[in-house]
Amino acid sequence: MKVLSRICNDFAELVYPALCITCGERLISQEKYLCTNCRADLPVTNFHLNSDNNVAELFWGRIKIENATTLFYYKKGSRYQRVIHFIKYRGMKELGFELGTHLGASLSESENFTAADLIIPVPLHPRKEKKRGYNQSEYIARGVANILKKPVSVNNLCRKIYSSSQTRKNRFERWQNVEKIFKINHPDELHKKHILLLDDVITTGSTLEACASEILKVPDTRVSIATLAYADI
């Protein structure tokens, strides 16, 4: 059966070769989703090694965040924007997990992030999650957890109000769009915990700020933030 399965896979690869999602080149053995060249060119930030970084600055004077980082930069129209698009809208949740492991590997280099007790992905509203079929941030969080060996909580922080997309909104509109739309279901589970809050992209930080605000209402909690990408608008 294994031989037959391998033959079938080889035939499928011949007819429908796997292509790099950023450059479109054919992937070779051991490559997954991204070719070696695109993976090497991924515009990583290394923010996890510097506490005073662009992502951390987004929260200064707004909310107390312990640490904040992101794996890579991307701009609208860049080939790496396709990575986020494929994760969010093309059903490639496995890509979210795969890149989550890369984010986790970078976080493992910093005690600021390995000190977290629990990982919480930014939730989608149930209606949106049902339509999409999954929460992309959860798969990124599970990829991170696979490296950091930390538990993931997906049902405690929830989005209680359906909100429109943030994509075309300015900073103030983004904050209005997410203000008071999250809630904590079981605050006792977060008491005295250091929470690592995970999302796919950070732009103005409004969504993450709204999530963190709810978490920090629980006594003696701390929040650090990590995302897959930083959209410099």
C-alpha positions, 0 to 999 in steps of 0.5 A, spaced: 500 500 500 505 504 501 508 503 494 502 504 491 500 511 495 507 513 493 506 512 486 500 515 486 503 521 489 508 522 484 503 521 479 499 527 482 505 531 483 507 530 475 500 532 473 499 538 478 506 540 481 506 544 487 508 551 486 511 556 491 505 561 493 509 567 493 513 566 486 510 561 483 516 556 482 515 549 482 517 546 489 522 541 490 523 535 495 522 537 502 520 544 500 513 546 503 508 552 501 515 556 500 521 555 496 528 555 499 529 562 496 523 565 498 523 563 505 530 565 505 528 572 503 522 573 508 523 580 510 524 578 518 523 583 523 527 580 529 523 584 533 523 579 538 530 581 540 529 588 541 523 590 546 523 597 543 521 595 536 515 598 531 510 593 534 511 595 541 511 602 540 504 601 537 501 600 544 505 605 548 501 610 552 495 606 550 495 599 554 500 596 558 503 590 554 509 586 556 512 584 550 510 585 542 513 582 536 512 580 529 515 575 524 516 579 518 514 585 514 509 586 508 506 591 504 500 591 500 502 588 493 508 585 495 509 577 494 509 576 501 502 579 502 500 573 498 502 569 504 497 572 508 491 572 503 492 564 502 492 563 510 486 567 511 482 566 504 484 560 500 483 555 506 490 554 507 490 553 515 496 548 514 500 554 512 498 558 518 501 552 522 507 552 518 509 559 519 506 559 526 512 554 527 517 559 524 514 564 529 515 560 535 522 558 533 524 566 533 520 567 540 524 561 543 530 565 542 527 570 547 525 569 555 520 575 554 516 570 550 518 563 553 516 566 560 508 566 557 504 561 561 498 560 555 497 562 548 490 565 546 489 567 538 485 573 537 478 570 536 473 570 530 466 571 531 462 565 530 458 567 524 465 569 520 469 563 523 463 558 520 463 562 513 471 561 513 471 554 516 476 556 521 480 561 525 487 562 521 490 565 528 488 559 531 492 555 527 498 560 527 497 559 535 498 552 534 504 552 530 507 557 535 505 552 541 508 546 537 515 549 538 514 553 545 510 547 548 505 551 551 497 550 552 492 554 547 486 556 549 481 557 544 474 558 547 475 563 553 476 569 549 471 570 544 468 575 540 461 577 542 459 582 537 460 581 529 464 587 526 465 589 519 472 588 516 478 592 518 481 593 511 479 599 509 478 603 515 483 608 518 486 608 525 480 611 529 475 607 525 479 601 526 478 602 534 471 604 534 470 597 530 473 593 535 471 597 542 467 593 547 466 587 542 470 581 546 469 578 552 472 573 557 468 567 559 472 564 564 476 569 568 479 564 573 483 560 568 487 567 566 488 569 574 496 570 575 497 568 568 502 571 563 498 571 556 501 570 549 496 573 544 497 571 537 494 574 531 495 573 523 497 581 522 498 587 526 497 594 522 494 599 527 494 594 533 486 596 535 484 589 535 489 586 539 489 592 544 481 591 545 483 583 546 488 585 551 484 590 555 479 585 556 484 580 558 488 585 563 481 586 567 483 579 570 487 580 576 494 579 576 494 578 568 500 580 563 499 580 556 505 579 550 503 580 543 506 576 537 503 576 530 505 573 523 506 579 519 506 587 520 503 591 515 506 598 515 501 602 512 
